[in-house]
Each structure stands twice: as C-alpha cells, then as structure tokens.
Amino acid sequence: MHKRTLRFRVVIKQLWLVVSSFLFVPHFVFAANQLESLPTYSFAEFNIAFVLGLSLPLLIIMALLKPVLRVKWRFLALLTLSLLMQFFAFTSLSQWQTPTLLISGAVFVLSAFLWLQTSLSQNVITKILTWVMVGACVAFICSVFWLREVDVFQLWLVFIGSLVLLTGFTAYHSRVNKTANRRMTILIISVAFYGVALYLWLNVQASIVWVLSLSVLSYLFAIVNGCWGIVEAIQHQLTTLTIESERESNKFETSVVPLDPITNLPSYQQSLLRLKRIVSNKPDSPFVAIVFKPLNFYQVNKVLGHQNSDILLLQLAFNLQQCVCDEQLLVNFNDESTPVRISRLQGLDFLIVLDTRLSNHPVKIVVEDICQKLVAAVPQAMSFKSFSLNFELAFGAAISDDKLDFEQLIAHASDALLSGENQDERVSYFNTQAAVYTERHLAKMEKLKQDIIHQRINWLAQPQISLLDKQFKGFELTIEWQDSDGVSLSTNEFNEIAEFSGEIYQLTKQMITQAFELLSNMHRSGMPAYVAINLSSKDLLETELTDFIEQQAKTVSVSVEYLIIELSEQVLLDSAFRARMMIDQLKALGIKISIDNFSGSYEALRYLRRTAIQQVKIDCALLNNQQNDQSEKTIVNALINLIRKMEIPIVAVGINNREIEKSYLAIGGDIAQGQSIHQGLSVDDAPKWLAHWQKQQCN
C-alpha cells in the first residue's frame, strides 16, 4: 500500500516538471515563426502552432498518468488531429476542402462530446446514447461520400443538432452537480455555435475568422472539461489511497467487533467507537448517517411473540447486510475480511453511514440509490411457519456539518426517521431549520424558568366592563412576557412554552398569589371587585392547588368568593373526570367557575348543562363587518343567544375596537373585555385606574 502511494506521488511530481517545461513550447514556437516568417504568418497557421503547443504537453501528461490512472488519451488525440485537419483544409486544400472540413468537423464534435461523457456516470442509458452518437457520426460521414443528391450542408446542421440534444439529455439524466453542469452547458453551446459558423462559411455567409475562433474555443472548452475529469479522478484516487491506508492502520489496532446476538450486527456503542477511530485523522470529513427500520414489524411481535420474531428479524438483517456488504461508499463496522456495513441501534432501528469522500455525485442522489437497494433487498414475503409478512422500510438521513459529532448526527437521523413516519415519507432528511427552532424553543423555556424563579413576570389586569351602563365588573389577571429576543408572545404560545418547560404549576401559584394581592389592595381601597385567573393546562387540576388557594385567601384575609377560576373548554373535555373533581372542590370553597374559549360543541353543551357554571367567556374578535367573516359572525351570534337562553352570564373577550363593540351590543351582549376598554394595566395601578373610572362615570 505504501509503495503504491509513493509511486503515485512520484508520478505527480514528474508531471509537474513536464508541465512546467512544456508551458514554454507554444510561446517558443509562436515567437520563432513570427521572427522567421512574419509577413506570411496567417491566422490559421497561428492556431496550428497554438494547438500543437497546447496538445503535446497534455498528451505526454496523459501518457505518464496511464500506468497509475485510467486516462482515455484517445479523445484528446482525435480532437487535436481533427482540428489540425480542419486548419490544413482551410490553408492548403482546394479540391477536397468541403468533404475534408465536414468529416474532420464531425470527428471533432464527436470526440469533444465523448470525452465529456467520460466524466458522467456510466449507466445503461449513457452507454446506449454513446453508441447512438457514434452511429450518427458514421452515417453522416458515409452520406458525405456517397449521397451526392442530398444537401450535405443542411445534413451537417441536422447532425450537429442531434449530437447537441443527445449530449444535453445525457448530462441532464446523469444529475451532475451545478459546477459540472455549467461546464458542460458552456461546451455544448460553444460546439453548437461552431457548427452553425461552419455551415455559414460553407454557404459564404460568414468569415473564416469566426469559424477558426469558435473551433479553437470549443477545443479549449473540451480540454477544460477533460482535464477537469482527470483532476477529479486524481483526487478520488488520492482519497481512496488515504482511506485504504487508514483502514490498514485501523486493522491492526482493532480486533473483530463483537456482534449483536439476535441480528449478528454491531451495536450502537460498538459502531460509535469504530466511527470515531475512522475519522480520528479527518474530523471534518463529510458523512451521512442513515437510520432505517421496518415499519410493520409490530405485527410480528403481536402474533409470534418476541422470541419467534427474532428469527424474522435475523432473516431481514441478513438480507440487508448481504445487499450492501460490497458497497464501498458505506463505512465498514468490522474488519476487511468480513465487512459489516449495517449496525443495529435501539429497538428496530438500523444504521448505515455514508462516506461521501468516495463519490463525486450529489449526496442526496447517492442516499436515494442506497435506500433503493435496501428496499429491493427486502424479501417480498418473509415467512415463519404459517405466518408471512411483507416488510416496508422507512429511512431518516442527516448530513454532517462543519463540526462532526456522530452521536448528534445519528440522533438527527433518528429524528428525521420519526418525522418521516409521521408524514408517511419513505426517505426523510433532517431539517436544520427545525433544529434551530427547537434550540430557540429551549432557550425560551430556560428564560421563562429563570424569570419565574427570580419573579420577573409582568402581571396585567384586564378590566371587564358592562357596555350598557359602563359599570365595572372585575379584572382578569393575565401575563405579559417577552422572550430572549424581546418579542412578546401570544397567550397560546406562552402557555405552550410554560407547559413544556414544566414550570406552569409554579407560574400558576405565582398568579394566584398576585390575584389575592390585587384583591387585598382593592378591599383596602374600599372597592372590592372580582378577579379571574385562567387554568389553561390539565396538569393544574390538582388538589394541592385548591389547598394553596385557600391558604392564600387566609393569608391576605380576603374571601375566596371574589375569585373566579377560568377553565378552558379543551381542558374540560380532555380531562373530564379530573375537571369535575376540581370544580367540586373549588365550588365547595365558594369560588366561582367560568368556562373559557367556549365553542358551543355538543360535548361542551352537555358539560355546561350538567355542571353549575357561573360564567361563560366567548371570543368575539370576529364580530366585524368584513364580508369574509360573516359565517364566523353568525356562529358567535348563535352562541351568545344560546347562552343567554340558558341564563348564564356571558363575558366577551376580543372587544378590540368600536366596530366589534357595536356588533356585540347589537346581538344583545353586555359585559366585555378587550383593547377597546383597556390594553391591560399593572397590578399596582389597578386600584387607581378603578377609582378614576368610577369617578369619571359618576361625573
């Protein structure tokens, strides 16, 4: 292995010396010709010197690369000879000039396109199209010699157009990356222009300078594409040698990895250690973790039991391992003599890791190809005794970033698999934007936790007013909180973060404390009023919370009759039994109960009829005169009329402007809460505001 590497490096050094020497050849030839025959030196002769000076070093380089690399030098030779033949026909031929130009031009175009296709993936379609192009070239050359009655000039245009279309289709079907696609597009366009220019010159409609210039440009673009492919092959060869040397060194450091007793595959921890050893020398190498599982295996466990289902799992793992054991793009979790490309994770999850250093194709195309191989490797019907089942595989893939962490990469692939299962996708890729959203969500939860601990929550009192006589009815205690970006969250967003953070119980206890402090301040000011608080989560339906409310009432010497507990309709329906128990305990203390976000569903109406509720809150934000909200307005109108017939007090929320206020009054509403009354004031300012309101109403 080391001898091959040294030999390869010596050849590269020799190539560099040869290139450095021959770079002066075209300049020398050009200068010598100018000095010796400057008056007769034509544009075509200059291009002959240029092509010779450029092609000879490249041919020698390819000859030196031939022993260590598969280099197809014949395309460059045909390309150069055909172009020189065209220059010779332009300068020295007169009788056979047209056939010579057409034949050499056909060989020139065919060589350029065939050299281009060597850098593409060689599948069945590419090979078929290659032979079709060769056949078209042979047919065109034969027509130049034997079909005298056919207009060969127009046939030349048809030939050029067919080769351009076939090459473009081949390049598109190969799905190369963007850089290679741009290079191929430039070459195809330049060859097309060359063909048109030669046609116009043959019809005496264009200057010879245009034909010569476009032919040389096409020649240069063809050389660039061909040499680019050689450089990529050299890079791939060096990468392969490096990886093989790493495998050789790791072979002596590790013994055979012990396998899972059920599937004969490495476990998660064993595979993780192997991966860390492989990338120890190249921590920034691009890798792709692919986690997959059989979706319907739970049926096997249910029917056969775990012991018998392990046999089918072993059969599945064996087929999958046999399918990819020779896939060099996948990381080997075992030694070279018995390669193992698949690892078993927890449960039914399996893992393969793709090393993208060995592939020049786009990552997602390679991933799709490997996943398709695994799907094809699953037997159509796996049987155990009289039980048979067709397995289906789902895949989740995650591509490594600049900081390679295999534990995190595998976790991301598992998240992508779970997301694909929920969305019924066969191959799902990890969404980095979702990860960023999760990180921000976690940051919000952490900030909320710290704000609750240090009591940095802003409490607002929302007044509830009778719109008919402008009498004050009470306050609802709400929360105003900003995340780390200084953005105020809506009530639903805040409740979601508080519930997921696990701090909603402590937050609710602080709200109860603030509510009784507000009640105490109102009583000391001689203006007793109701204060409502909202229990938005089923996690709050605990007996301890009722005891805490009773304790706070005794602490501030305020009756609990002035407290209103609002329970969301969704909470009542999701936890009906716990909600009824909580309501009974609260009513036993004398606390009033209100249903928030009432929607008028059948279950909610049944609950409202069975339970004595003192208040119902309805969102009336859609009571406006916009045409597209007429149906919502009709629903709100029906709900208000229904609750009024049940003789239950209604509080409308979302009364944010005068238009909604008028609509609410028109359908028989009275008590309201919203921005039209007040956007919310601090708990300390609530008594002052109430005193000012009552004084204003008296005047």
C-alpha positions in Angstrom: 0.0 0.0 0.0 2.8 2.4 0.9 4.7 1.6 -2.3 1.6 2.4 -4.4 1.2 5.7 -2.6 4.9 6.7 -3.1 4.7 5.7 -6.7 1.7 7.8 -7.3 3.3 10.8 -5.7 6.5 10.4 -7.7 4.4 10.4 -10.9 2.6 13.6 -9.9 6.0 15.3 -9.3 7.2 14.2 -12.7 4.0 15.5 -14.3 4.6 18.9 -12.6 8.1 19.1 -14.1 6.9 18.1 -17.6 4.1 20.7 -17.4 6.5 23.4 -16.3 8.8 22.6 -19.2 6.2 22.4 -22.0 4.4 25.5 -21.0 7.1 27.4 -22.8 6.8 25.4 -26.0 3.8 27.3 -27.6 5.5 30.6 -26.8 8.7 29.5 -28.3 7.1 28.2 -31.5 5.0 31.3 -31.8 8.0 33.6 -31.3 10.1 31.7 -33.8 7.5 31.7 -36.5 6.9 35.4 -36.0 10.6 36.1 -36.4 11.2 33.9 -39.4 8.0 34.4 -41.4 6.1 37.4 -40.0 4.8 38.7 -43.4 3.3 35.3 -44.4 2.1 34.2 -41.0 -1.7 33.7 -41.2 -4.4 33.4 -38.6 -4.9 29.7 -39.3 -1.1 29.0 -39.0 -1.0 30.7 -35.7 -3.9 28.5 -34.4 -2.0 25.4 -35.7 1.0 26.4 -33.5 -1.2 27.2 -30.6 -3.0 23.8 -30.8 0.3 21.9 -31.1 1.9 23.8 -28.3 -1.1 23.0 -26.1 -1.8 19.4 -27.0 1.7 18.0 -26.9 2.2 18.6 -23.2 -1.2 17.2 -22.4 -0.6 14.1 -24.4 2.7 13.5 -22.6 1.0 14.0 -19.2 -1.7 11.5 -20.1 0.9 9.0 -21.2 2.7 9.4 -17.8 -0.6 9.0 -15.9 -1.7 5.9 -17.9 0.2 3.4 -15.6 -1.5 4.7 -12.4 -4.8 6.1 -13.6 -7.3 5.1 -16.2 -6.9 8.0 -18.6 -8.5 8.0 -22.1 -6.0 9.9 -24.1 -7.5 8.8 -27.5 -10.2 11.5 -27.2 -7.6 14.3 -26.9 -5.7 12.8 -29.8 -8.8 12.6 -32.1 -9.8 16.1 -31.0 -6.4 17.5 -31.9 -5.9 15.6 -35.2 -9.4 16.5 -36.4 -8.9 20.2 -35.6 -5.5 20.3 -37.3 -7.1 18.6 -40.3 -9.6 21.4 -40.5 -6.8 24.0 -40.3 -5.0 22.2 -43.1 -8.1 22.1 -45.2 -8.6 25.9 -44.7 -5.0 26.7 -45.7 -3.8 24.1 -48.2 -6.8 22.3 -49.8 -9.0 23.5 -52.6 -10.5 20.4 -54.4 -11.4 18.3 -51.4 -11.8 21.1 -49.0 -15.6 20.8 -48.2 -15.6 17.0 -47.6 -12.5 17.2 -45.5 -13.9 20.0 -43.4 -17.2 18.2 -42.8 -15.6 14.9 -42.0 -13.0 16.4 -39.7 -15.6 18.6 -38.1 -17.9 15.6 -37.4 -15.0 13.7 -35.7 -14.1 16.9 -33.8 -17.6 17.3 -32.4 -18.0 13.6 -31.6 -14.6 13.5 -29.8 -15.5 16.5 -27.7 -18.8 15.1 -26.6 -17.5 11.6 -26.0 -14.7 13.0 -23.8 -17.3 15.0 -21.9 -19.4 11.8 -21.3 -16.4 10.0 -19.6 -16.9 12.3 -16.6 -20.6 11.2 -16.3 -22.0 8.2 -14.5 -21.8 5.2 -16.9 -25.2 3.6 -16.8 -27.2 1.8 -19.4 -28.8 4.9 -20.9 -25.4 6.7 -21.2 -23.8 3.8 -23.0 -26.8 3.5 -25.4 -26.7 7.2 -26.2 -22.9 7.0 -26.8 -23.3 4.3 -29.4 -26.2 6.3 -31.0 -23.9 9.3 -31.3 -21.1 7.2 -32.9 -23.6 5.7 -35.3 -24.9 9.2 -36.3 -21.3 10.3 -37.0 -20.6 7.2 -39.2 -23.9 7.8 -41.0 -23.0 11.4 -41.7 -19.5 10.6 -43.0 -21.0 8.0 -45.3 -23.5 10.5 -46.6 -20.8 12.9 -47.4 -19.1 10.3 -49.7 -22.0 8.5 -51.3 -25.2 10.6 -51.1 -24.5 13.3 -53.7 -28.1 14.3 -54.2 -28.5 15.2 -50.5 -27.7 18.7 -49.3 -24.8 17.9 -47.0 -24.7 21.4 -45.6 -28.2 21.0 -44.2 -27.4 17.5 -43.1 -24.5 18.9 -41.2 -26.9 21.1 -39.2 -29.1 18.1 -38.5 -26.1 16.1 -37.3 -24.8 18.9 -35.0 -28.3 19.4 -33.6 -28.8 15.7 -32.9 -25.5 15.4 -31.1 -26.2 18.6 -29.0 -29.6 17.2 -28.0 -28.2 13.7 -27.2 -25.4 15.2 -25.1 -27.7 17.6 -23.3 -30.1 14.8 -22.4 -27.2 12.5 -21.2 -25.8 15.3 -19.0 -29.3 16.0 -17.6 -30.0 12.3 -16.9 -26.7 11.9 -15.1 -27.7 14.5 -12.4 -24.2 16.1 -12.0 -23.5 18.9 -9.6 -24.0 22.6 -10.5 -20.3 23.3 -11.3 -20.1 20.4 -13.8 -23.4 21.3 -15.2 -22.2 24.8 -16.0 -19.0 23.5 -17.7 -21.0 21.0 -19.8 -23.5 23.7 -20.8 -20.7 26.0 -22.0 -19.1 23.3 -24.0 -22.4 22.3 -25.7 -23.2 25.9 -26.5 -19.7 26.6 -28.0 -19.9 23.4 -30.2 -23.3 24.4 -31.4 -22.1 27.8 -32.4 -19.1 26.3 -34.1 -21.3 24.0 -36.1 -23.5 27.0 -37.2 -20.4 29.1 -38.1 -19.0 26.3 -40.3 -22.4 26.0 -42.0 -22.5 29.7 -42.7 -18.9 29.8 -44.0 -19.6 26.9 -46.4 -22.5 29.0 -47.7 -20.3 32.0 -48.0 -22.2 33.9 -45.3 -19.5 34.1 -42.5 -15.9 35.0 -42.2 -13.2 32.3 -41.8 -12.1 34.1 -38.6 -15.4 33.2 -36.9 -15.0 29.5 -37.8 -11.4 29.3 -36.6 -12.1 31.3 -33.4 -15.1 29.2 -32.5 -13.3 25.9 -33.3 -10.4 26.9 -31.0 -12.8 28.0 -28.3 -14.7 24.7 -28.5 -11.3 22.9 -28.4 -10.3 24.8 -25.2 -13.6 24.1 -23.5 -13.3 20.4 -24.4 -9.8 20.3 -22.9 -11.0 22.1 -19.8 -13.8 19.5 -19.3 -11.5 16.6 -20.0 -8.7 17.8 -17.7 -11.2 18.6 -15.0 -12.3 15.0 -15.1 -8.7 13.9 -14.8 -8.1 16.1 -11.8 -11.3 14.7 -10.2 -10.0 11.2 -10.9 -6.7 12.0 -9.3 -8.4 13.5 -6.3 -10.6 10.4 -6.0 -7.5 8.2 -6.3 -5.7 10.1 -3.6 -8.8 9.9 -1.3 -9.1 6.2 -1.9 -5.5 5.6 -1.1 -5.8 7.7 2.1 -8.9 5.8 3.2 -7.3 2.4 2.4 -4.2 3.4 4.5 -6.5 4.4 7.3 -8.2 1.1 7.1 -4.8 -0.7 7.1 -3.7 1.1 10.2 -7.1 0.5 11.9 -6.9 -3.2 11.0 -4.0 -3.7 13.4 -5.5 -1.5 16.2 -8.8 -3.3 16.5 -9.9 -6.9 16.5 -13.2 -8.2 15.2 -16.1 -6.3 16.6 -18.4 -8.5 18.7 -21.9 -8.7 17.1 -25.4 -8.4 18.3 -26.6 -12.0 19.3 -30.0 -11.5 17.5 -29.0 -9.9 14.2 -25.3 -10.6 14.0 -24.7 -6.8 13.6 -22.7 -4.4 15.7 -24.5 -2.5 18.4 -24.7 1.3 18.7 -21.8 1.7 21.2 -19.5 -0.6 19.2 -20.3 1.2 16.0 -19.8 4.6 17.6 -16.3 3.6 18.7 -15.5 2.4 15.2 -16.7 5.6 13.6 -14.6 7.7 16.0 -11.5 5.7 15.1 -12.1 6.1 11.4 -12.4 9.8 11.4 -9.8 10.5 14.0 -7.4 11.7 11.3 -10.0 13.6 9.4 -12.5 15.2 11.8 -14.1 17.5 9.2 -14.8 14.8 6.6 -18.4 14.8 5.2 -20.5 11.8 6.4 -24.2 11.0 6.1 -25.9 8.9 8.8 -29.0 6.9 7.6 -31.3 5.3 10.2 -34.0 3.0 9.0 -36.5 0.5 10.4 -39.2 -2.0 9.3 -42.5 -0.1 9.8 -44.9 -3.0 10.3 -42.7 -5.3 12.5 -45.0 -4.8 15.5 -47.4 -7.2 13.8 -44.8 -9.9 14.1 -44.3 -9.3 17.8 -48.0 -9.3 18.4 -48.7 -12.6 16.6 -45.5 -14.6 17.1 -44.0 -13.1 20.3 -40.6 -11.7 20.8 -38.7 -15.0 20.7 -40.1 -16.1 17.4 -40.0 -12.6 15.9 -36.2 -12.5 16.4 -35.9 -15.2 13.8 -37.6 -13.0 11.2 -35.5 -10.0 12.3 -32.3 -12.1 11.8 -33.5 -13.0 8.3 -34.2 -9.4 7.5 -30.9 -8.2 8.8 -29.0 -10.9 6.8 -30.7 -9.9 3.5 -29.9 -6.2 4.1 -26.3 -6.9 5.1 -25.7 -9.1 2.0 -27.1 -6.3 -0.2 -24.7 -3.6 1.0 -21.6 -5.7 2.1 -19.7 -4.8 -1.1 -20.8 -1.1 -1.1 -17.6 0.8 -0.7 -19.3 4.1 0.0 -20.6 2.8 3.3 -18.4 2.7 6.4 -17.3 -0.8 7.5 -18.0 -1.5 11.1 -15.9 -4.7 11.1 -12.6 -5.9 9.6 -11.8 -6.1 5.9 -12.2 -9.9 5.6 -15.8 -9.8 6.8 -17.2 -6.4 6.1 -20.3 -5.3 8.1 -21.9 -2.1 6.7 -25.1 -2.1 9.0 -25.3 -1.6 12.7 -28.3 -2.2 15.0 -29.5 0.6 17.2 -32.1 0.5 19.9 -35.2 -1.5 19.2 -35.8 -2.0 15.4 -33.6 0.9 14.2 -30.7 0.1 12.0 -27.8 2.4 11.0 -25.6 2.8 7.9 -23.0 5.6 7.5 -22.2 7.0 4.0 -18.6 8.3 3.4 -19.1 11.0 0.7 -15.4 11.4 0.1 -15.6 8.4 -2.3 -18.3 9.8 -4.5 -18.4 12.7 -6.9 -22.2 12.7 -7.2 -24.7 14.8 -5.2 -25.2 13.4 -1.7 -29.0 13.0 -1.9 -28.7 11.0 -5.2 -26.3 8.6 -3.6 -28.6 8.3 -0.5 -31.6 7.6 -2.6 -29.7 5.0 -4.6 -28.6 3.1 -1.4 -32.0 3.3 0.2 -33.5 1.9 -3.0 -31.0 -1.0 -2.9 -32.0 -1.8 0.7 -35.7 -1.7 -0.2 -35.1 -4.1 -3.1 -33.2 -6.4 -0.8 -36.2 -7.0 1.5 -37.9 -10.3 0.5 -41.4 -9.9 -0.9 -42.8 -12.2 1.8 -40.8 -13.2 4.9 -42.3 -16.4 6.4 -42.1 -18.2 9.7 -44.1 -21.5 9.9 -47.6 -20.4 8.6 -47.0 -16.7 9.2 -45.8 -14.4 6.4 -45.4 -10.6 6.2 -44.2 -8.0 3.6 -41.9 -5.6 5.3 -41.7 -1.9 4.5 -38.7 0.3 5.3 -38.6 3.9 6.2 -35.4 6.0 6.2 -34.1 9.1 8.0 -30.9 10.8 6.9 -28.7 13.5 8.4 -25.8 15.2 6.7 -22.8 16.2 8.8 -21.9 19.8 9.2 -18.5 21.5 9.9 -18.4 20.1 13.4 -18.7 16.3 13.1 -20.3 14.7 16.1 -21.5 11.2 15.3 -23.8 10.9 18.4 -25.6 14.1 17.4 -25.6 13.0 13.7 -27.2 9.7 14.5 -29.7 11.4 16.8 -30.6 13.8 13.9 -31.1 10.9 11.6 -33.4 9.2 14.1 -35.4 12.4 14.4 -35.7 12.6 10.6 -36.9 8.9 10.6 -39.6 9.8 13.2 -40.6 12.8 11.2 -40.8 10.7 8.0 -43.0 8.1 9.8 -45.4 10.8 10.9 -45.6 12.4 7.4 -45.6 9.0 5.6 -42.4 9.6 3.7 -40.0 6.8 2.6 -36.8 8.9 2.9 -36.8 11.9 5.2 -33.9 14.3 5.7 -33.2 16.1 8.9 -34.4 19.7 8.9 -31.8 22.0 10.3 -34.4 24.8 10.5 -36.5 22.6 12.8 -33.4 22.1 14.9 -32.8 25.8 15.1 -36.5 26.3 16.1 -36.1 23.6 18.8 -33.0 25.4 20.1 -34.8 28.7 20.3 -37.8 27.0 21.9 -35.5 25.5 24.6 -33.9 28.9 25.1 -37.3 30.4 25.7 -38.2 27.7 28.1 -34.9 28.3 30.0 -35.5 32.1 30.1 -39.1 31.5 31.4 -37.8 29.2 34.1 -35.3 31.8 35.3 -37.9 34.6 35.2 -40.2 32.5 37.3 -37.5 31.8 39.8 -36.5 35.4 40.1 -40.1 36.7 39.8 -39.6 38.8 36.7 -43.0 38.1 35.2 -45.2 41.1 34.4 -48.8 40.7 35.5 -51.5 42.7 33.8 -55.1 43.3 34.9 -57.7 43.3 32.1 -60.8 45.3 33.1 -64.3 43.8 32.5 -66.9 46.4 31.9 -70.7 46.5 31.3 -71.1 48.2 27.9 -74.7 49.2 28.7 -74.3 51.1 31.9 -70.4 51.4 32.0 -70.3 49.7 35.4 -67.1 47.9 36.4 -67.5 44.1 36.9 -63.9 42.8 37.6 -60.4 42.1 36.4 -58.8 39.2 34.7 -55.2 38.6 35.6 -53.0 38.0 32.5 -49.3 37.6 31.8 -47.1 39.8 29.7 -43.8 38.1 28.9 -41.0 38.7 26.4 -38.6 36.0 25.1 -34.8 36.5 24.8 -35.3 38.4 21.5 -37.6 40.9 23.2 -40.7 39.6 21.4 -44.0 39.4 23.3 -45.7 36.1 22.9 -49.4 35.5 22.5 -51.3 33.7 25.2 -51.3 30.3 23.4 -47.6 30.5 22.7 -46.8 31.4 26.2 -49.0 28.6 27.7 -47.3 26.1 25.3 -43.8 27.1 26.5 -44.9 27.1 30.1 -46.4 23.7 29.9 -43.5 22.1 28.1 -41.0 23.7 30.4 -42.7 22.0 33.4 -42.9 25.4 35.2 -46.6 26.0 34.7 -47.5 24.8 38.2 -45.1 27.3 39.8 -46.2 30.0 37.4 -49.9 29.4 38.4 -49.1 29.6 42.1 -47.4 33.0 41.5 -50.6 34.0 39.6 -52.8 33.0 42.5 -50.6 35.0 44.8 -50.8 38.1 42.6 -54.5 37.7 42.3 -55.0 37.7 46.1 -52.6 40.7 46.4 -54.8 42.6 43.9 -58.0 41.6 45.8 -56.4 42.7 49.0 -55.4 46.1 47.5 -59.0 46.6 46.2 -60.5 45.8 49.5 -58.2 48.2 51.3 -59.2 50.9 48.8 -62.8 50.3 49.5 -63.5 49.0 46.0 -64.0 45.2 46.3 -64.2 43.5 42.9 -63.9 40.1 41.3 -60.5 38.8 39.9 -60.4 36.0 37.4 -57.4 33.7 36.7 -57.1 31.1 33.9 -56.1 27.5 34.4 -55.0 26.6 30.9 -53.5 23.1 31.4 -54.8 19.8 32.6 -51.7 19.5 34.7 -53.2 22.2 37.0 -56.1 20.0 38.0 -54.6 19.0 41.3 -56.0 19.0 44.9 -52.8 20.8 46.1 -53.7 23.8 44.0 -57.1 24.1 45.8 -55.4 24.0 49.2 -52.9 26.7 48.0 -55.8 28.9 47.0 -57.5 28.5 50.4 -54.1 29.2 52.2 -53.5 32.4 50.2 -57.1 33.7 50.9 -56.4 33.2 54.6 -53.0 35.0 54.4 -54.5 38.2 52.9 -57.8 37.9 54.8 -59.9 38.1 51.6 -62.8 35.8 50.9 -62.4 33.3 48.1 -65.8 34.3 46.8 -64.2 37.2 44.9 -62.0 34.8 42.9 -63.1 33.4 39.6 -61.3 30.3 38.1 -61.5 30.1 34.4 -61.1 26.6 32.9 -60.5 26.2 29.2 -63.1 24.2 27.3 -60.4 21.9 25.9 -59.1 21.1 29.3 -62.6 20.2 30.5 -63.1 17.8 27.6 -59.6 16.2 27.7 -59.7 15.6 31.4 -63.4 15.4 32.2 -63.2 13.4 35.4 -60.3 15.4 37.0 -62.0 18.6 35.9 -65.3 17.7 37.7 -63.4 16.8 40.8 -61.5 20.1 40.7 -64.8 22.1 40.1 -66.5 20.4 43.0 -63.6 21.3 45.3 -63.5 24.9 44.2 -67.2 25.3 44.5 -67.1 23.9 48.0 -64.8 26.8 48.9 -67.2 29.3 47.3 -65.1 30.0 44.2 -66.9 30.8 41.0 -66.2 28.8 37.9 -66.0 30.2 34.3 -65.6 28.3 31.0 -63.0 30.0 28.7 -62.9 29.7 24.9 -66.4 28.3 24.7 -67.1 26.9 21.2 -70.6 25.5 21.6 -69.6 21.9 20.7 -72.1 19.2 21.7 -69.8 17.8 24.4 -69.3 21.3 25.8 -73.0 22.0 25.9 -73.6 18.7 27.7 -70.9 19.6 30.2 -72.5 23.1 30.7 -75.9 21.6 31.4 -74.6 19.1 33.9 -72.4 21.5 35.9 -73.4 24.7 37.6 -71.2 27.3 35.8 -71.3 31.0 36.9 -69.8 32.4 33.7 -69.0 31.7 30.0 -66.4 33.5 28.0 -66.7 33.8 24.2 -64.1 35.2 21.8 -65.9 37.9 19.8 -62.9 39.2 17.9 -64.5 38.3 14.6 -67.6 40.4 15.1 -66.8 42.9 12.4 -68.4 43.9 9.1 -65.9 42.2 6.8 -67.6 40.1 4.1 -65.3 37.0 4.6 -66.1 36.8 8.3 -69.9 36.7 8.1 -70.1 33.0 8.8 -68.0 33.4 11.9 -70.1 36.3 13.0 -73.2 34.1 12.6 -71.7 31.4 14.8 -70.8 33.9 17.5 -74.3 35.4 17.4 -75.9 31.9 17.8 -73.6 31.1 20.7 -74.5 34.3 22.6 -78.2 33.7 22.0 -77.9 30.1 23.2 -76.0 31.0 26.4 -78.4 33.9 27.1 -81.4 31.4 26.9 -79.6 29.2 29.5 -79.4 32.4 31.7 -75.7 32.2 32.2 -73.6 35.4 32.3 -71.5 36.0 29.3 -68.2 37.8 29.1 -67.0 38.7 25.6 -63.2 38.9 25.0 -61.6 40.4 22.0 -63.6 43.6 22.0 -60.7 45.4 20.4 -62.4 48.3 18.5 -65.7 50.2 18.4 -66.9 48.2 15.4 -66.8 44.9 17.3 -68.3 46.7 20.4 -71.3 47.9 18.4 -71.8 44.4 16.8 -71.6 42.8 20.3 -74.2 45.2 21.7 -76.5 44.7 18.6 -76.8 40.9 19.3 -77.7 41.5 23.0 -74.2 41.4 24.6 -73.2 43.4 27.7 -70.1 42.5 29.7 -66.9 42.9 27.6 -63.1 42.8 27.9 -60.5 43.9 25.3 -58.3 46.6 23.9 -61.4 48.9 23.3 -61.7 49.1 27.1 -58.0 48.8 28.1 -54.9 47.0 26.8 -54.0 45.9 30.3 -52.6 47.8 33.3 -50.2 46.7 36.0 -51.4 45.2 39.2 -50.2 48.2 41.3 -52.1 50.6 39.1 -55.4 48.7 39.1 -56.9 50.4 42.2 -56.0 53.9 40.9 -57.5 53.1 37.5 -60.7 51.8 39.0 -61.1 54.9 41.2 -60.6 57.1 38.2 -63.1 55.1 36.2 -65.8 55.2 38.8 -65.2 58.9 39.4 -65.5 59.5 35.6 -68.7 57.6 35.4 -70.2 59.5 38.3 -69.5 62.8 36.6 
